[in-house]
Amino acid sequence: MGQIDDLANRYVDEWTPLNPAGATFIGVPDHDDKLDDLSPEGFEAHAELTRRTLAELDPVEPETERENVAKDAMMERLGLELARLDAGDVASGLNVISSPVHELRMVFDLMPTQGEQAVANISARLAAFPHALDQYRRTLLDQAAKGNVSASVQMVEVAEQCAAWTDPNRDNFFHRLADGLTADGALATELQRNAAAATAATAGFGDFLRTELAPLGREKQAAGEELYSRASQYFLGARVDQAETYAWGFEELARLEREMRIVAAEIAGPGASVDQAVAVLDADPARRIPGKEAFRDWMQALADKAVSELNGTHFDIPDPVRAIECCLSPTSDGAIYYTAPSEDFSRPGRMWWAVPEGQTEFSTWREVTTVYHEGVPGHHLQIGQTIYRAELLNRWQRLLCFCSGHSEGWALYAERLMDDLGYLADPGDRLGMLDGQALRASRVIVDIGMHLELEIPRDNPFGFHPGERWTPELGWEFLRAHTRMDEEVLRFEWKRYLGWPGQAPSYKIGERIWLQARDDARARQGADFDLKTFHRTALDLGALGLDPLRKALDRL
């Protein structure tokens, strides 16, 4: 083990005590009874660790190609993370899907629940919830005094989520968590008391957001060029030309919609529109599943089938990575997401669905591609294999390195790959994949357009409000016109884009860069190019920014 690996492993050792909830997310034990320090001092401690690690890493010369990749990954990821910390982006960032309050709530989903010690850890974390939210409240006010604030609308939306989590007639998250645990005597009494305290603190935090912080927030949801450029580079791990990418988004969406019309004709007859094909699919009882538990079971069966059939043919999947769990989130936020296995694989990788309130039926034709995205060959294969490759990757690479463009780009690439491999031969399933791709292309247009308040091209292929400037309202109108998600799910997506600038385009732009990397490798290797070998080689590099990924592949 060289100096770079030593620094990387030491960073993990020092990071976990600063981020106990994060330690649970990555499966590192012995921190499950604590929560993160969300005070301004806590954020500064994180920045100082990152700053010191970069200073020590910078002069170190890699001795091997493996170390070269590791250093490039760390310098790029930690460098951008520090820039965002120093700018206040991390401490002030608050939106409907990603913030410290969401991470505090979600960490309970991943905690062990069996045995007295496990219950005691959950109780301790519930007890720590009010203090953590008080710290976060102080941080948000501190950042607001410096002029670093999120949009007021996002604060109000998160306040509404806090209300849903704590309402006895809605998610009632903390009390339901406590009621589902087995505890006796003093521990049972303590657990209920701490659940009540966490409930009250979360409801109070929502009130703080609505009444005290929101009046200090930005009136506009548009991030502006400076913040957007920083966010885009962070989420992609690459610098892209925003104007060129914006124009490409229109071209890509138009291409996808042409493909969708061809598939629509297969489903509903010659000349049928996409909406007519969707109506045919939605009317087919064989493609609808009533009840979220039954839908979870359907996803599980499809995920297991993909693992079984792809292993040994298109991928070599390590034994511990072959287990995946499909789960229903205890909240109703509308998000679909993946959580990684623990470092020792005692907790498997999991695909989660936070079913929106009121949704009782599910369309399988829309979600076959989602299972491949979240499972195998998507996130579960990519992330699980990275955690497993201890002989190739240091602990920072395996546990802490993450780039949305790399991960989400791969998962979208995996959906397209499954089509190429024949797994989406059913026209309905293929239309579901194309509709999902169209959503991601729409995100590129809407996210860049809304946050930079660009002019809508006068010659755009859809004749959509030519020459006008993007607003959130036009973003919603465009998404409704070009995607076919349930309205409540799409509305959550739209709110997420507005509050999390630069993240949503990382899927489609990431896929674009993955495809370019594959094409470049094929051009370099000619007749020697082998797709399975390319996938194995690329994934064995671990997670890294997309610019470092391309550089590493170019050297191989």
C-alpha positions as a printed NumPy array, in Angstrom:
array([[  0.   ,   0.   ,   0.   ],
       [  1.44 ,   3.361,  -1.052],
       [  1.216,   6.847,   0.345],
       [ -1.87 ,   7.748,  -1.704],
       [ -3.797,   4.775,  -0.334],
       [ -2.614,   5.627,   3.183],
       [ -3.959,   9.173,   2.838],
       [ -7.216,   7.918,   1.353],
       [ -7.794,   5.369,   4.102],
       [ -6.911,   7.892,   6.799],
       [ -9.443,  10.31 ,   5.3  ],
       [-12.169,   7.682,   5.762],
       [-11.072,   7.085,   9.357],
       [-11.275,  10.815,  10.139],
       [-14.425,  11.435,   8.094],
       [-16.641,   8.864,   9.803],
       [-16.577,  10.424,  13.317],
       [-17.476,  13.772,  11.725],
       [-20.331,  12.134,   9.818],
       [-21.92 ,   9.384,  11.958],
       [-25.036,   9.249,   9.78 ],
       [-22.784,   9.023,   6.743],
       [-20.939,   6.152,   8.415],
       [-24.234,   4.288,   8.634],
       [-24.982,   4.969,   4.972],
       [-21.656,   3.441,   3.901],
       [-21.931,   0.599,   6.414],
       [-19.096,   1.448,   8.797],
       [-20.044,   0.263,  12.319],
       [-19.727,   1.849,  15.774],
       [-21.357,   5.21 ,  14.966],
       [-25.035,   4.214,  14.914],
       [-25.929,   5.965,  18.181],
       [-24.817,   9.445,  17.053],
       [-25.817,  12.116,  14.537],
       [-23.714,  14.587,  12.584],
       [-22.618,  17.943,  13.959],
       [-24.663,  20.279,  11.75 ],
       [-23.426,  23.478,  13.376],
       [-21.248,  25.967,  11.466],
       [-18.296,  24.486,  13.367],
       [-19.23 ,  21.011,  12.153],
       [-19.247,  22.102,   8.512],
       [-15.908,  23.856,   9.02 ],
       [-14.389,  20.7  ,  10.524],
       [-15.384,  18.825,   7.369],
       [-13.863,  21.574,   5.199],
       [-10.64 ,  21.543,   7.225],
       [-10.245,  17.773,   6.862],
       [-10.74 ,  18.088,   3.11 ],
       [ -8.364,  21.037,   2.854],
       [ -5.627,  19.247,   4.809],
       [ -5.993,  16.03 ,   2.821],
       [ -5.675,  17.869,  -0.487],
       [ -2.566,  19.698,   0.719],
       [ -0.905,  16.41 ,   1.713],
       [ -2.005,  14.58 ,  -1.425],
       [ -1.027,  17.173,  -4.016],
       [  2.782,  16.663,  -3.947],
       [  2.647,  12.848,  -3.829],
       [  3.783,  11.167,  -7.057],
       [  1.816,   8.03 ,  -7.99 ],
       [  3.931,   4.907,  -8.308],
       [  1.464,   2.841, -10.35 ],
       [ -1.4  ,   3.422, -12.779],
       [ -3.812,   2.332, -10.048],
       [ -2.458,   5.077,  -7.771],
       [ -2.595,   7.54 , -10.648],
       [ -6.338,   6.916, -10.996],
       [ -6.835,   7.15 ,  -7.24 ],
       [ -5.006,  10.47 ,  -6.975],
       [ -6.852,  11.983,  -9.936],
       [-10.168,  10.912,  -8.424],
       [ -9.388,  12.357,  -4.99 ],
       [ -7.955,  15.641,  -6.224],
       [-10.944,  16.223,  -8.489],
       [-13.721,  15.148,  -6.094],
       [-12.293,  16.661,  -2.905],
       [-11.228,  19.815,  -4.722],
       [-14.747,  20.493,  -5.972],
       [-16.24 ,  19.521,  -2.625],
       [-14.   ,  22.041,  -0.859],
       [-14.94 ,  24.76 ,  -3.35 ],
       [-18.624,  24.165,  -2.608],
       [-18.01 ,  24.096,   1.14 ],
       [-16.037,  27.353,   1.018],
       [-18.742,  29.005,  -1.108],
       [-21.47 ,  28.009,   1.371],
       [-23.277,  25.833,  -1.18 ],
       [-23.267,  22.773,   1.069],
       [-24.237,  24.42 ,   4.354],
       [-26.976,  26.589,   2.818],
       [-28.332,  24.082,   0.287],
       [-31.911,  23.069,   1.054],
       [-34.286,  21.395,  -1.372],
       [-36.99 ,  18.749,  -1.501],
       [-34.662,  15.785,  -1.955],
       [-31.167,  16.549,  -0.676],
       [-30.312,  18.274,   2.585],
       [-29.044,  17.341,   6.043],
       [-32.61 ,  17.038,   7.341],
       [-33.374,  14.447,   4.643],
       [-30.21 ,  12.517,   5.473],
       [-31.059,  12.551,   9.184],
       [-34.471,  11.092,   8.449],
       [-33.291,   8.546,   5.888],
       [-30.497,   7.116,   8.024],
       [-33.072,   5.304,  10.157],
       [-34.135,   3.303,   7.082],
       [-30.703,   1.656,   6.986],
       [-30.183,   0.913,  10.684],
       [-30.384,  -2.593,  12.139],
       [-33.63 ,  -3.076,  14.064],
       [-33.217,  -6.473,  15.743],
       [-31.839,  -6.836,  19.27 ],
       [-31.578,  -4.58 ,  22.276],
       [-28.421,  -2.78 ,  21.131],
       [-29.926,  -1.977,  17.735],
       [-33.051,  -0.532,  19.373],
       [-30.923,   1.409,  21.869],
       [-28.969,   2.939,  18.962],
       [-32.179,   4.039,  17.254],
       [-33.452,   5.504,  20.517],
       [-30.179,   7.402,  21.015],
       [-30.41 ,   8.859,  17.524],
       [-33.996,   9.88 ,  18.076],
       [-32.892,  11.595,  21.278],
       [-30.165,  13.438,  19.348],
       [-32.576,  14.655,  16.658],
       [-33.674,  17.897,  18.372],
       [-30.077,  18.992,  19.018],
       [-29.016,  18.201,  15.441],
       [-31.895,  20.265,  14.05 ],
       [-31.052,  23.136,  16.407],
       [-27.484,  23.046,  15.068],
       [-28.724,  23.01 ,  11.486],
       [-31.064,  25.904,  12.216],
       [-28.074,  27.915,  13.463],
       [-26.088,  27.03 ,  10.338],
       [-28.865,  28.089,   7.986],
       [-29.252,  31.436,   9.758],
       [-25.468,  31.914,   9.748],
       [-25.353,  31.276,   6.006],
       [-28.336,  33.541,   5.394],
       [-26.494,  36.364,   7.168],
       [-23.674,  35.848,   4.645],
       [-26.09 ,  35.995,   1.733],
       [-26.076,  32.245,   1.054],
       [-29.679,  31.054,   0.885],
       [-31.832,  28.68 ,  -1.08 ],
       [-35.081,  29.735,  -2.721],
       [-37.947,  30.504,  -0.363],
       [-40.22 ,  28.139,  -2.3  ],
       [-37.895,  25.213,  -1.553],
       [-37.893,  26.051,   2.158],
       [-41.682,  26.007,   2.228],
       [-41.755,  22.695,   0.348],
       [-39.348,  21.094,   2.826],
       [-41.509,  22.46 ,   5.643],
       [-44.435,  20.618,   4.05 ],
       [-42.364,  17.421,   3.999],
       [-41.625,  17.882,   7.704],
       [-45.371,  18.213,   8.261],
       [-46.033,  14.985,   6.35 ],
       [-43.345,  13.084,   8.267],
       [-44.842,  14.13 ,  11.621],
       [-48.593,  14.11 ,  10.942],
       [-50.322,  11.175,  12.723],
       [-52.648,  10.847,   9.728],
       [-49.852,  10.846,   7.141],
       [-46.32 ,   9.358,   7.367],
       [-46.042,   9.729,  11.17 ],
       [-42.507,   8.515,  10.633],
       [-40.876,   8.603,  14.069],
       [-43.766,   7.082,  16.005],
       [-44.269,   4.345,  13.413],
       [-40.557,   3.591,  13.592],
       [-40.701,   3.252,  17.37 ],
       [-43.927,   1.237,  17.302],
       [-42.339,  -1.26 ,  14.926],
       [-39.442,  -2.06 ,  17.271],
       [-39.321,  -4.623,  20.059],
       [-38.337,  -3.074,  23.369],
       [-39.151,  -3.684,  27.029],
       [-39.064,  -1.777,  30.287],
       [-37.051,   1.407,  30.489],
       [-35.851,   1.137,  26.89 ],
       [-39.443,   0.976,  25.612],
       [-40.372,   4.071,  27.627],
       [-37.262,   5.911,  26.452],
       [-37.908,   4.953,  22.826],
       [-41.421,   6.394,  22.848],
       [-40.235,   9.548,  24.619],
       [-37.445,  10.092,  22.093],
       [-39.767,   9.43 ,  19.147],
       [-42.079,  12.12 ,  20.499],
       [-39.136,  14.518,  20.901],
       [-37.931,  13.876,  17.341],
       [-41.469,  14.381,  16.04 ],
       [-41.861,  17.676,  17.873],
       [-38.402,  18.869,  16.787],
       [-39.076,  18.042,  13.126],
       [-42.46 ,  19.773,  13.194],
       [-40.801,  22.763,  14.857],
       [-38.064,  22.798,  12.235],
       [-40.739,  22.929,   9.554],
       [-42.294,  25.918,  11.303],
       [-38.867,  27.581,  11.442],
       [-38.4  ,  27.083,   7.698],
       [-41.817,  28.458,   6.887],
       [-41.908,  31.461,   9.204],
       [-38.306,  32.47 ,   9.924],
       [-36.033,  31.257,   7.113],
       [-38.319,  31.503,   4.086],
       [-38.625,  35.307,   4.395],
       [-34.81 ,  35.411,   4.094],
       [-34.682,  33.091,   1.082],
       [-34.223,  33.906,  -2.577],
       [-37.337,  35.028,  -4.389],
       [-36.057,  33.536,  -7.645],
       [-35.465,  29.829,  -7.912],
       [-32.941,  30.34 , -10.735],
       [-29.446,  29.636,  -9.429],
       [-27.591,  31.984, -11.76 ],
       [-24.431,  31.345, -13.757],
       [-21.833,  31.265, -10.955],
       [-23.593,  28.795,  -8.665],
       [-24.858,  26.723, -11.605],
       [-21.407,  26.372, -13.145],
       [-19.963,  25.191,  -9.831],
       [-22.829,  22.743,  -9.288],
       [-22.719,  21.381, -12.842],
       [-19.005,  20.635, -12.657],
       [-19.431,  18.981,  -9.275],
       [-22.293,  16.723, -10.337],
       [-20.636,  15.758, -13.615],
       [-17.002,  15.65 , -12.651],
       [-16.507,  17.378, -15.984],
       [-16.623,  20.838, -17.505],
       [-19.163,  21.104, -20.305],
       [-20.171,  23.922, -22.624],
       [-23.598,  24.825, -21.246],
       [-24.76 ,  26.507, -24.456],
       [-23.76 ,  23.499, -26.596],
       [-25.283,  21.078, -24.09 ],
       [-28.529,  23.07 , -23.972],
       [-28.788,  22.946, -27.776],
       [-27.951,  19.219, -27.768],
       [-30.764,  18.622, -25.287],
       [-33.323,  19.826, -27.845],
       [-31.785,  17.643, -30.561],
       [-31.695,  14.578, -28.323],
       [-35.282,  14.991, -27.155],
       [-36.488,  15.38 , -30.748],
       [-34.586,  12.198, -31.719],
       [-36.119,  10.245, -28.841],
       [-39.613,  11.421, -29.66 ],
       [-39.173,  10.237, -33.257],
       [-38.239,   6.796, -31.901],
       [-41.225,   6.86 , -29.559],
       [-43.635,   7.498, -32.434],
       [-42.274,   4.446, -34.27 ],
       [-42.831,   2.268, -31.184],
       [-46.269,   3.833, -30.626],
       [-47.33 ,   2.582, -34.056],
       [-46.345,  -0.953, -33.041],
       [-48.548,  -0.676, -29.948],
       [-51.617,   1.196, -31.187],
       [-51.471,   0.889, -34.963],
       [-50.158,   2.946, -37.881],
       [-50.287,   6.684, -37.309],
       [-50.952,   6.354, -33.577],
       [-49.594,   9.069, -31.317],
       [-47.466,   8.341, -28.279],
       [-50.356,   9.35 , -26.023],
       [-52.645,   6.9  , -27.806],
       [-50.081,   4.129, -27.266],
       [-49.833,   5.068, -23.59 ],
       [-53.615,   4.834, -23.287],
       [-53.519,   1.331, -24.767],
       [-50.801,   0.263, -22.352],
       [-52.519,   1.791, -19.328],
       [-55.761,   0.046, -20.233],
       [-54.061,  -3.357, -20.328],
       [-54.73 ,  -5.077, -16.964],
       [-51.708,  -7.315, -17.53 ],
       [-49.5  ,  -4.215, -17.278],
       [-50.947,  -2.799, -14.063],
       [-50.371,  -3.95 , -10.492],
       [-52.704,  -2.894,  -7.662],
       [-51.06 ,  -2.293,  -4.281],
       [-47.575,  -1.114,  -3.486],
       [-46.55 ,  -4.344,  -1.742],
       [-47.423,  -6.369,  -4.843],
       [-45.516,  -3.862,  -6.964],
       [-42.463,  -4.194,  -4.704],
       [-42.612,  -7.977,  -5.127],
       [-42.789,  -7.583,  -8.913],
       [-39.711,  -5.351,  -8.876],
       [-37.87 ,  -7.866,  -6.686],
       [-38.59 , -10.744,  -9.063],
       [-37.441,  -8.73 , -12.088],
       [-34.283,  -7.534, -10.305],
       [-33.38 , -11.103,  -9.295],
       [-33.985, -12.347, -12.848],
       [-31.644,  -9.708, -14.299],
       [-28.879, -10.687, -11.874],
       [-29.279, -14.374, -12.723],
       [-29.278, -13.925, -16.483],
       [-26.565, -11.273, -16.828],
       [-24.081, -12.932, -14.483],
       [-21.53 , -14.994, -16.371],
       [-22.735, -13.779, -19.755],
       [-22.401,  -9.999, -20.077],
       [-20.923,  -9.343, -16.623],
       [-19.119, -11.313, -13.936],
       [-21.003, -10.348, -10.8  ],
       [-19.25 , -11.118,  -7.475],
       [-21.206, -13.371,  -5.115],
       [-22.007, -10.695,  -2.467],
       [-23.312,  -8.322,  -5.148],
       [-25.898, -10.822,  -6.385],
       [-28.228,  -9.978,  -3.486],
       [-30.46 ,  -6.921,  -3.89 ],
       [-33.552,  -5.901,  -1.899],
       [-36.483,  -3.93 ,  -3.269],
       [-38.024,  -1.829,  -0.48 ],
       [-40.836,   0.625,   0.126],
       [-39.706,   3.812,   1.829],
       [-41.627,   4.731,   5.014],
       [-42.283,   8.206,   3.594],
       [-44.371,   9.448,   0.67 ],
       [-42.007,  11.955,  -0.944],
       [-42.171,  10.354,  -4.403],
       [-38.451,   9.626,  -4.762],
       [-36.956,   6.452,  -6.238],
       [-33.401,   5.797,  -5.13 ],
       [-30.71 ,   3.22 ,  -4.407],
       [-28.704,   2.729,  -1.22 ],
       [-25.387,   0.919,  -1.278],
       [-24.53 ,  -2.248,   0.626],
       [-22.494,  -2.002,   3.789],
       [-18.746,  -2.452,   3.522],
       [-18.994,  -6.071,   4.699],
       [-22.166,  -6.745,   2.652],
       [-24.116,  -7.733,   5.783],
       [-26.613,  -5.117,   4.578],
       [-27.384,  -5.627,   0.878],
       [-27.841,  -2.954,  -1.734],
       [-31.438,  -1.726,  -1.796],
       [-33.786,  -0.153,  -4.308],
       [-36.288,   2.181,  -2.61 ],
       [-39.591,   3.682,  -3.684],
       [-41.224,   6.45 ,  -1.645],
       [-44.732,   5.98 ,  -3.028],
       [-46.629,   9.288,  -3.287],
       [-49.739,   9.688,  -1.171],
       [-52.779,   8.353,  -2.986],
       [-50.964,   6.21 ,  -5.557],
       [-52.434,   2.706,  -5.418],
       [-51.775,   1.327,  -8.91 ],
       [-48.509,   0.931, -10.8  ],
       [-47.708,   0.56 , -14.49 ],
       [-45.149,  -2.152, -15.153],
       [-44.413,  -0.945, -18.683],
       [-43.053,   2.295, -17.257],
       [-40.883,   0.635, -14.603],
       [-39.109,  -2.335, -16.214],
       [-36.369,   0.082, -17.234],
       [-36.336,   1.599, -13.715],
       [-35.464,  -1.788, -12.228],
       [-32.521,  -2.101, -14.63 ],
       [-31.474,   1.482, -13.782],
       [-31.515,   0.978, -10.014],
       [-30.499,  -2.688, -10.008],
       [-28.378,  -4.692, -12.454],
       [-26.69 ,  -3.623, -14.669],
       [-27.279,  -0.137, -13.211],
       [-26.516,   1.277,  -9.767],
       [-26.41 ,  -2.   ,  -7.887],
       [-23.826,  -3.591, -10.162],
       [-21.721,  -0.452, -10.451],
       [-21.709,   0.518,  -6.775],
       [-21.732,  -2.997,  -5.341],
       [-18.79 ,  -4.06 ,  -7.483],
       [-16.864,  -0.942,  -6.46 ],
       [-17.331,  -1.739,  -2.762],
       [-16.283,  -5.349,  -3.386],
       [-13.014,  -4.549,  -5.226],
       [-10.805,  -4.13 ,  -2.147],
       [ -7.84 ,  -5.569,  -4.044],
       [ -8.032,  -2.738,  -6.603],
       [ -9.461,   0.273,  -4.751],
       [ -8.69 ,   1.992,  -1.453],
       [-11.435,   2.614,   1.137],
       [-12.08 ,   6.188,   0.03 ],
       [-12.645,   5.004,  -3.549],
       [-14.894,   2.167,  -2.41 ],
       [-16.943,   3.952,   0.233],
       [-16.878,   7.73 ,  -0.186],
       [-16.112,   8.596,  -3.782],
       [-19.3  ,   9.441,  -5.65 ],
       [-20.042,  11.437,  -8.78 ],
       [-23.612,  11.773,  -9.998],
       [-22.623,  11.984, -13.659],
       [-20.583,   8.807, -13.367],
       [-23.22 ,   6.895, -11.42 ],
       [-26.432,   8.19 , -12.991],
       [-24.824,   8.324, -16.412],
       [-23.87 ,   4.654, -16.081],
       [-27.363,   3.719, -14.899],
       [-28.941,   5.444, -17.909],
       [-26.337,   3.801, -20.15 ],
       [-27.334,   0.481, -18.531],
       [-30.975,   1.014, -19.547],
       [-29.925,   1.524, -23.155],
       [-27.615,  -1.49 , -22.912],
       [-30.512,  -3.691, -21.798],
       [-32.403,  -2.584, -24.9  ],
       [-29.383,  -3.499, -27.031],
       [-29.252,  -6.918, -25.324],
       [-32.904,  -7.621, -26.131],
       [-34.401,  -7.182, -22.654],
       [-36.747,  -4.426, -23.843],
       [-38.038,  -6.206, -26.936],
       [-41.628,  -5.818, -25.72 ],
       [-42.846,  -2.557, -27.335],
       [-44.465,  -1.374, -24.104],
       [-41.299,  -1.877, -22.086],
       [-39.27 ,  -0.177, -24.801],
       [-41.647,   2.791, -24.842],
       [-41.182,   3.018, -21.073],
       [-37.41 ,   3.186, -21.542],
       [-37.684,   5.817, -24.264],
       [-40.113,   7.874, -22.186],
       [-37.649,   7.753, -19.288],
       [-34.87 ,   8.847, -21.639],
       [-37.086,  11.662, -22.899],
       [-37.617,  12.821, -19.315],
       [-33.844,  12.947, -18.815],
       [-33.352,  14.875, -22.069],
       [-36.124,  17.279, -21.021],
       [-34.245,  17.774, -17.758],
       [-31.175,  18.977, -19.642],
       [-33.223,  21.617, -21.436],
       [-35.337,  22.694, -18.479],
       [-32.619,  22.638, -15.813],
       [-30.084,  24.653, -17.8  ],
       [-32.792,  26.899, -19.223],
       [-34.544,  27.693, -15.94 ],
       [-31.434,  28.199, -13.817],
       [-29.617,  30.342, -16.389],
       [-32.879,  31.994, -17.523],
       [-31.968,  31.386, -21.147],
       [-33.958,  32.281, -24.209],
       [-35.963,  29.414, -25.668],
       [-34.56 ,  28.914, -29.189],
       [-36.701,  30.556, -31.832],
       [-36.201,  27.53 , -34.07 ],
       [-36.705,  24.85 , -31.403],
       [-38.135,  21.648, -32.939],
       [-41.268,  21.729, -30.784],
       [-42.424,  25.277, -31.516],
       [-42.443,  25.803, -27.744],
       [-42.698,  29.502, -26.761],
       [-39.968,  30.59 , -29.212],
       [-37.913,  33.554, -28.067],
       [-39.303,  33.656, -24.52 ],
       [-37.194,  33.333, -21.381],
       [-37.47 ,  30.233, -19.245],
       [-39.422,  30.47 , -15.999],
       [-40.437,  27.713, -13.565],
       [-43.943,  27.856, -15.01 ],
       [-42.668,  27.29 , -18.552],
       [-40.481,  24.476, -17.222],
       [-43.569,  22.747, -15.822],
       [-45.479,  23.253, -19.07 ],
       [-42.602,  21.768, -21.077],
       [-42.272,  18.726, -18.795],
       [-46.015,  18.06 , -18.956],
       [-45.881,  18.22 , -22.748],
       [-42.921,  15.886, -23.159],
       [-43.205,  13.286, -20.383],
       [-45.908,  10.877, -19.27 ],
       [-45.367,  10.44 , -15.562],
       [-48.155,  10.578, -13.004],
       [-48.715,  14.222, -12.181],
       [-47.738,  14.013,  -8.509],
       [-44.499,  12.185,  -9.318],
       [-43.626,  14.67 , -12.058],
       [-44.422,  17.617,  -9.805],
       [-41.948,  16.29 ,  -7.258],
       [-39.371,  15.963, -10.06 ],
       [-39.956,  19.551, -11.177],
       [-39.563,  20.868,  -7.637],
       [-36.379,  18.855,  -7.278],
       [-34.846,  20.382, -10.432],
       [-35.602,  23.879,  -9.226],
       [-33.989,  23.265,  -5.841],
       [-31.004,  21.136,  -6.863],
       [-29.371,  22.954,  -9.794],
       [-27.08 ,  20.937, -12.037],
       [-27.978,  17.495, -10.683],
       [-30.832,  16.494, -12.967],
       [-28.88 ,  16.934, -16.236],
       [-26.085,  14.717, -14.92 ],
       [-28.045,  11.611, -15.961],
       [-28.301,  12.322, -19.665],
       [-25.029,  14.233, -19.962],
       [-23.34 ,  11.46 , -17.982],
       [-24.759,   8.86 , -20.376],
       [-23.505,  10.96 , -23.306],
       [-19.977,  10.951, -21.891],
       [-20.12 ,   7.202, -21.132],
       [-21.158,   6.535, -24.737],
       [-18.361,   8.77 , -26.011],
       [-15.865,   6.907, -23.815],
       [-17.044,   3.573, -25.216],
       [-16.854,   4.847, -28.794],
       [-13.348,   6.199, -28.184],
       [-12.23 ,   2.848, -26.769],
       [-13.704,   1.03 , -29.769],
       [-11.888,   3.395, -32.15 ],
       [ -8.555,   2.904, -30.334],
       [ -8.802,  -0.88 , -30.113],
       [-10.438,  -1.645, -33.43 ],
       [-11.009,  -5.364, -33.942],
       [ -9.652,  -6.071, -30.446],
       [-12.493,  -4.178, -28.757],
       [-14.681,  -6.366, -26.547],
       [-17.75 ,  -4.866, -24.85 ],
       [-17.665,  -7.091, -21.779],
       [-13.982,  -6.283, -21.254],
       [-14.673,  -2.546, -21.647],
       [-17.367,  -2.683, -18.992],
       [-15.201,  -4.627, -16.566],
       [-12.206,  -2.334, -17.123],
       [-14.246,   0.842, -16.72 ],
       [-16.061,  -0.328, -13.582],
       [-12.831,  -1.576, -12.023],
       [-11.64 ,   2.044, -11.979],
       [-14.242,   2.721,  -9.284],
       [-16.329,   5.868,  -9.032],
       [-14.679,   9.059, -10.26 ],
       [-15.49 ,  12.282, -12.069],
       [-16.185,  11.908, -15.764],
       [-13.144,  13.922, -16.901],
       [-10.801,  11.709, -14.814],
       [-12.681,   8.642, -16.137],
       [-12.   ,   9.606, -19.736],
       [ -8.351,  10.3  , -18.978],
       [ -7.934,   6.952, -17.223],
       [ -9.58 ,   5.036, -20.077],
       [ -7.412,   6.874, -22.607],
       [ -4.294,   5.619, -20.812],
       [ -5.376,   1.972, -20.902]])
